[in-house]
Structures are given as C-alpha cells and as structure tokens.
Amino acid sequence: MVNETTRIFNSAIGASSIAAAFELGILDALQERDPLDVEAFSDRHELSVWSVGSILQVLHRFDIVGLSPDRKTATRGPEFADTFENKGYFLWLMRGYGNLLHNLATIVEEGNCTTEGIGRDGKYIAMAGRDYGAAFVDEHFTEVMNEEPFTVAADLGCGSAERLMGLARARPDFRGVGVEVNKGAVDLARRSIRQAGLEDRVQVVHFDVKNLTYQPEFEGVEVLFCFFMGHDLWPRPNCLKAFRSIRGAFPQLKRFLFSDTYRSDFPAPGQMPIFTLGFEFTHELMGQYIPSLSEWEELFDESGWVCNGRRDLSIPYSSIFDLRVGNGGADSSAT
Ligand SMILES: C[S@@+](CC[C@H](N)C(=O)[O-])C[C@H]1O[C@@H](n2cnc3c(N)ncnc32)[C@H](O)[C@@H]1O
C-alpha cells in the first residue's frame, strides 16, 4: 500500500484524467459501447490515438477502465459506474476552478482571491452542474415540482438553463425564464436553448439577483426555483435583501423551491465525501461564506418565507426547501 502523500499525488493526475475523459467524450463512448475501439474513437473525434491512450492508461491504474496491453481496446473497469456518475464534480473542479488550482500560490501572493481574480470559468461550472444535476438532482426536482400544477416558472442563477429546458420539453404549454449573472453561462444557455428550438418558450435574462426587481419577463411566474447559488448571495444582509425582494419581483408567485449545499463543519478526514472539500475550499478562499443549515432556516424565517418541506439530495450536505410566502418579512413593494 502507498502512503497518503503518494496517494494524493497520484489522485491529482487521476482527477485531471477523469475530467479530460469526460470532456473529450471518452467516458460517454465507453458508457455506450463496451469494449471501445480506441483507434476508431480517436479517428472519429480527430484526437491523437496516442494521447487518448495515455489518458486511458491513467484511468486503467485506478480501475476505472480496463485496457488491452496494445492499448487498442478499452473496457469499463470495476470503478467505471461510480466515476461515470460523479464525473461532473471532476469537470467542476479541474475546469471550473482549473486556473485557481494551477495558480494557487500566485493568486494568494498577489491577493487576488476574488471570483474574477481566481479565474473561475462559468461555462464549465454550468456544464458540470448540468451533469451532476442530472445524476443527483433532476429526479427529486421533477417530483417536487409535480406536486402542484404550474405553467410558468423562473430559475434564479440558471447556469446552463437545463432545468428550464427539461420542463419545456416535458410540458408543451410551459414557459420559463432564467436569471443569470455570468456572461459565459448566459451565452451557453442561450445557445443550448436555440439549438433545442425552445427560444419561444424559454428565455434567459442577464441580471444580478442581488438587485432583483420586477422585469416584464417575470409576468405570470407561479413557481420560482434557485439551485446551488444561494450562498453566492451572502453576506447575510445581502441575501436577506434578495430573499425579501422576491415577492415584489414575482407578484404571482405560489412556491419558491430553494436548493443549496450548506456548510459541513468538516467531517473527520477519513469521512470527507466527494465534492465537499473542493466546494468549501474554493469558496472559503474567495472569502465566500457558506451558511450552515440552521443559518439558512433562520434566514427563510426572517425574510418572510415559511418552509413547507425539505428533501435531502445525494449531493453531500444539500437539500431542496419548499418555501411559501409567509406573513412577515418579504418586501412586496420591491418592484
Ligand atoms: C453553481 S451554479 C448552479 C447553476 C444551476 N442553477 C444548476 O443548478 O446547475 C451557480 C450559478 O449561479 C449564478 N449566479 C451567482 N450569483 C448570481 C447572482 N447574483 N445573480 C444571478 N446569477 C448568479 C452563477 O453565475 C452560476 O451560473
């Protein structure tokens, strides 16, 4: 057995290879066909067969793929299913935060630990969210949404807008609007919406939720949802203001489905689940506070939202909260 330091070194190469294999379509190809002809795959995607073989070789060392000695044939290894399910986290870390990982010392030295300074890549964060969302969130989201009838919905911090597009595909009368501050994510979302032919029913507005006010696109919105961006609204006074402004910005709102990852307060080292360390480290470095579960519950209450139910997700320390307009707190005049 190798020691912990050696394991960490090897893991860094494994993580990079998983992210690349996902992005290059190698993992999807293996999921579709097993065994995979490495040369045919490389030709089809105009990739160097040697480079693809090198990535597969690393994955082979972690039992994610099997590889024939001549590197011509790859198969799914014992760890493949688990890696395939979790691949979005690797893209999130290695691509979304790749610049930070590469330049960590320089960024700290130059005091550049801001969202812009670390060079977080919104496009890859959105692509990764789409993947781990499909694996760990979508089923719960659909079930919670379908508990009550609706035709018009909005998504705060919509990223790739995949959730809105999913609703539009499933419901011919559905109309949806996404709100997104990152230009890279807005462009990705609008491109995907166009490619899916859904532009007459799904729109994305480039807007900062911290200054939420009524927009004509918000007319008729009955259900609002907000997944994995709530922590971006902290510090607390800013988030409180944003949560209070929702009722005025969406006057016909019936439900607000809020979902986020909350602070773990660090489990013992050997029990740290996937994602948590990366999520808490990157945000901590940027000075971005991650609220605990009880801090969220207090904020719902103070901003005038009543929590009607909570569903835990299999993303570590993450839940969907079903919020309803309560009597106090919310600022209904913020139009
Ligand atoms: C982790 S991603 C989640 C994306 C998507 N909701 C999902 O579940 O896949 C958070 C998204 O919220 C966006 N965001 C963060 N702060 C925002 C703000 N103040 N206004 C609008 N969007 C914001 C980010 O640009 C990013 O696309």
The ligand as an SDF file (V2000), in Angstrom:
LIG
                    3D

 27 29  0  0  0  0  0  0  0  0999 V2000
  -23.2260   26.5170   -9.1430 C   0  0  0  0  0  0  0  0  0  0  0  0
  -24.0190   27.3090  -10.4690 S   0  0  0  0  0  0  0  0  0  0  0  0
  -25.6050   26.4950  -10.4890 C   0  0  0  0  0  0  0  0  0  0  0  0
  -26.2860   26.5960  -11.8150 C   0  0  0  0  0  0  0  0  0  0  0  0
  -27.6650   25.9270  -11.8960 C   0  0  0  0  0  0  0  0  0  0  0  0
  -28.6180   26.5650  -11.0160 N   0  0  0  0  0  0  0  0  0  0  0  0
  -27.5560   24.4610  -11.5610 C   0  0  0  0  0  0  0  0  0  0  0  0
  -28.1370   24.0260  -10.5750 O   0  0  0  0  0  0  0  0  0  0  0  0
  -26.8980   23.7320  -12.3230 O   0  0  0  0  0  0  0  0  0  0  0  0
  -24.4780   28.8940   -9.7690 C   0  0  0  0  0  0  0  0  0  0  0  0
  -24.9590   29.8160  -10.8400 C   0  0  0  0  0  0  0  0  0  0  0  0
  -25.4990   30.9930  -10.2450 O   0  0  0  0  0  0  0  0  0  0  0  0
  -25.0200   32.1260  -10.9510 C   0  0  0  0  0  0  0  0  0  0  0  0
  -25.0540   33.2800  -10.0450 N   0  0  0  0  0  0  0  0  0  0  0  0
  -24.2710   33.5050   -8.9550 C   0  0  0  0  0  0  0  0  0  0  0  0
  -24.5780   34.6740   -8.3730 N   0  0  0  0  0  0  0  0  0  0  0  0
  -25.5960   35.1980   -9.0930 C   0  0  0  0  0  0  0  0  0  0  0  0
  -26.3420   36.4050   -8.9870 C   0  0  0  0  0  0  0  0  0  0  0  0
  -26.0900   37.2750   -8.0290 N   0  0  0  0  0  0  0  0  0  0  0  0
  -27.3030   36.6460   -9.9050 N   0  0  0  0  0  0  0  0  0  0  0  0
  -27.5660   35.7410  -10.8980 C   0  0  0  0  0  0  0  0  0  0  0  0
  -26.8690   34.5920  -11.0550 N   0  0  0  0  0  0  0  0  0  0  0  0
  -25.9030   34.3150  -10.1650 C   0  0  0  0  0  0  0  0  0  0  0  0
  -23.6110   31.7130  -11.3510 C   0  0  0  0  0  0  0  0  0  0  0  0
  -23.1070   32.5030  -12.4080 O   0  0  0  0  0  0  0  0  0  0  0  0
  -23.8200   30.2610  -11.7440 C   0  0  0  0  0  0  0  0  0  0  0  0
  -24.1990   30.1000  -13.0830 O   0  0  0  0  0  0  0  0  0  0  0  0
  1  2  1  0
  2  3  1  0
  2 10  1  0
  3  4  1  0
  4  5  1  0
  5  6  1  0
  5  7  1  0
  7  8  2  0
  7  9  1  0
 10 11  1  0
 11 12  1  0
 11 26  1  0
 12 13  1  0
 13 14  1  0
 13 24  1  0
 14 15  1  0
 14 23  1  0
 15 16  2  0
 16 17  1  0
 17 18  1  0
 17 23  2  0
 18 19  1  0
 18 20  2  0
 20 21  1  0
 21 22  2  0
 22 23  1  0
 24 25  1  0
 24 26  1  0
 26 27  1  0
M  CHG  2   2   1   9  -1
M  END
$$$$
